Amino acid sequence: MRFFKTGIGQYGHGDKFLGLPVPAVRSLLKPFKGKLGLSDFASLLDSPWHEIRLATLLLMVDAANTMLTAKDLPGLQMIVELYDRRLERANNWDLVDLSAYNIMGAYWQCAKTPAEERRRFLKAWADSGNLWRERAAIVSTNAMIRLGSLDETFWLAEYFIGHPHDLMHKATGWMLREAGKKNPDALRAFLAKFHKRLPRTALRYAIERMEPKERAAWMAR
């Protein structure tokens, strides 16, 4: 509970934990894969227990991947609609990080969603004022990074550059680092323009895979 910041005034305040690590949750899911539907997911997301919401989101990811393989676009559309509607129940960083880019990536890949449509969707999350929707927006861009498109990541990294919350600094730096794995020069170009405004935590995460000498140079700048 300390790790997930459940104290008064902290981002996880009020959450309840069974104390199960993620591998244990994953192992318990095996009998349920492919056997639950949208109404089950919707009901389980109401659980007060963190691990049950985690299990539900992991089952939704599994369902989305199965639908992607089957090219079941209507099914994926319904998964995404439920995810969007109930995203506030993914109310901690681990719940967002283990679900957002997998679910959205499966849908975008199956639907061949145009960049303009993806941006409208992500901007709605980015403008929501809800920390978990905001984090989901930037983390979802990892799906496009894996497909070789970095534009959404750099766009949202700039968009969130003045965000006050440390969890957004970490998520932004993480996605910049992932983008840098695909195109180091594109990351350097972004940093050259924004390094003075980028939160220090975000910068530290973004340059994590660089050589020590280059990391030190960016931090010094």
C-alpha positions in Angstrom: 0.0 0.0 0.0 3.0 2.3 0.6 4.4 1.4 -2.8 1.1 2.4 -4.6 0.7 5.6 -2.6 -2.6 4.9 -0.8 -2.1 7.4 2.0 -4.4 10.4 2.5 -3.8 12.9 -0.3 -1.8 10.5 -2.4 -2.8 9.4 -5.9 -3.8 5.8 -4.7 -5.8 6.9 -1.7 -8.5 4.5 -0.7 -7.4 1.6 -2.9 -7.5 -1.9 -1.3 -5.0 -4.7 -2.0 -5.1 -8.5 -1.6 -1.3 -8.6 -1.7 -0.9 -10.6 -4.8 2.1 -10.0 -7.1 1.4 -9.7 -10.9 2.8 -13.1 -11.8 0.3 -14.7 -9.3 -2.6 -12.7 -10.8 -1.6 -13.9 -14.3 -1.4 -17.5 -13.2 -4.9 -17.3 -11.7 -6.4 -15.9 -14.9 -5.6 -19.0 -17.1 -9.0 -20.8 -16.5 -10.9 -17.6 -17.3 -9.3 -16.6 -20.6 -11.9 -16.5 -23.4 -14.7 -17.3 -21.1 -15.8 -13.8 -19.9 -17.7 -11.2 -21.9 -18.1 -7.4 -21.7 -20.8 -7.5 -19.0 -18.4 -9.5 -16.8 -15.6 -7.1 -17.5 -17.8 -4.1 -16.6 -18.9 -5.8 -13.4 -15.4 -6.8 -12.3 -14.1 -3.3 -12.9 -16.3 -2.1 -10.1 -14.4 -4.2 -7.6 -12.8 -2.3 -4.7 -9.8 -4.7 -4.9 -6.8 -3.6 -7.0 -5.8 -7.1 -8.1 -9.3 -7.9 -9.3 -9.3 -4.7 -11.5 -5.8 -5.7 -12.7 -7.0 -9.2 -13.5 -10.0 -7.8 -15.4 -7.8 -5.5 -17.5 -5.4 -8.3 -18.3 -8.3 -10.4 -19.5 -9.5 -7.5 -21.6 -6.0 -7.3 -23.1 -6.1 -11.1 -23.9 -9.5 -10.7 -25.5 -8.3 -7.7 -27.6 -5.3 -9.7 -28.8 -7.5 -12.7 -29.7 -9.9 -10.4 -31.6 -6.9 -8.8 -33.4 -5.8 -12.3 -34.6 -9.3 -13.0 -35.7 -9.6 -9.6 -37.3 -12.8 -9.1 -35.2 -13.1 -5.3 -35.6 -16.6 -5.0 -34.1 -15.5 -6.9 -31.0 -12.4 -4.7 -30.6 -14.6 -1.6 -31.0 -16.7 -2.8 -28.1 -13.7 -3.5 -25.9 -12.3 0.0 -26.6 -15.6 1.6 -25.9 -15.8 -0.2 -22.5 -12.2 0.7 -21.8 -12.8 4.3 -22.6 -16.0 4.5 -20.6 -14.5 2.9 -17.5 -10.9 4.1 -17.7 -11.1 5.8 -14.3 -11.2 2.2 -12.8 -7.7 1.8 -14.1 -6.8 4.1 -11.2 -3.1 3.5 -10.7 -0.1 3.5 -12.9 0.3 -0.3 -13.1 -3.3 -0.7 -14.2 -2.8 1.9 -17.0 0.6 0.7 -18.1 -0.5 -3.0 -18.4 -3.6 -2.2 -20.4 -3.5 1.0 -22.4 -1.1 0.4 -25.3 -2.1 -3.3 -25.6 -5.9 -2.6 -25.9 -5.5 0.6 -28.0 -2.8 -0.9 -30.1 -4.9 -4.0 -31.0 -7.7 -1.8 -32.1 -5.6 0.7 -34.1 -3.8 -2.1 -35.8 -7.0 -3.9 -36.8 -8.9 -0.8 -37.8 -5.9 0.8 -39.5 -7.0 3.9 -37.8 -5.8 7.1 -39.5 -3.4 9.3 -37.6 -5.9 12.2 -37.4 -8.5 9.9 -35.7 -5.9 8.6 -33.2 -5.0 12.1 -32.3 -8.6 13.2 -31.7 -9.0 10.2 -29.4 -5.8 10.8 -27.5 -6.4 14.5 -27.2 -9.7 13.8 -25.5 -7.9 11.8 -22.9 -5.1 14.4 -22.7 -7.6 17.2 -22.0 -9.7 15.2 -19.5 -8.1 16.5 -16.4 -8.0 13.0 -15.1 -4.5 11.7 -14.2 -5.2 8.1 -15.4 -6.7 9.2 -18.7 -3.7 11.5 -19.2 -1.3 8.8 -18.5 -3.2 6.4 -20.7 -2.9 8.9 -23.6 0.9 9.1 -23.5 1.4 5.4 -22.7 -0.9 4.3 -25.5 1.6 5.8 -28.0 3.8 2.9 -27.2 1.6 0.8 -29.5 2.5 3.1 -32.4 6.1 3.2 -31.5 6.2 -0.6 -31.9 4.7 -0.1 -35.3 7.4 2.4 -36.2 5.4 5.7 -35.8 6.8 8.2 -33.3 4.8 11.3 -34.1 2.1 10.8 -31.5 4.8 10.2 -28.8 6.6 13.4 -29.6 3.4 15.4 -29.9 2.1 14.3 -26.5 5.5 14.6 -24.9 5.4 18.3 -25.9 1.8 18.6 -24.9 2.4 17.4 -21.4 5.7 19.2 -20.9 4.3 21.4 -18.2 2.3 18.8 -16.4 2.7 19.0 -12.7 2.5 15.4 -11.7 5.6 13.2 -11.3 3.7 10.1 -12.7 3.3 12.0 -16.0 7.0 13.0 -16.0 7.9 9.3 -15.7 5.5 8.1 -18.3 6.6 10.8 -20.8 10.2 10.0 -20.2 9.5 6.3 -20.6 7.8 6.8 -24.0 10.6 9.2 -25.2 13.1 6.4 -24.3 11.0 3.9 -26.3 10.9 6.3 -29.2 14.7 6.7 -28.9 15.2 3.0 -29.3 13.5 3.2 -32.7 15.1 6.4 -33.8 17.9 7.8 -31.6 18.4 10.9 -33.8 14.7 11.8 -33.6 14.9 11.7 -29.8 18.0 13.9 -29.9 16.2 16.4 -32.1 13.3 16.5 -29.7 15.6 17.0 -26.7 17.6 19.6 -28.4 14.4 21.7 -28.8 12.8 20.9 -25.4 15.4 19.8 -22.9 15.3 23.1 -20.9 11.6 22.8 -20.4 11.4 19.0 -20.0 10.9 18.0 -16.3 14.2 16.6 -15.0 12.6 13.2 -14.2 11.3 12.9 -17.8 14.7 13.8 -19.2 16.4 11.3 -17.0 14.1 8.5 -18.1 14.3 9.6 -21.8 18.1 9.3 -21.9 18.4 6.2 -19.8 19.6 4.0 -22.7 22.3 6.5 -23.9 26.0 6.1 -23.3 27.1 7.6 -19.9 29.0 10.5 -21.5 26.0 11.6 -23.6 23.6 11.2 -20.6 25.9 13.4 -18.5 26.0 16.0 -21.3 22.2 16.2 -21.6 21.7 16.4 -17.8 24.3 19.2 -17.6 22.5 21.1 -20.3 
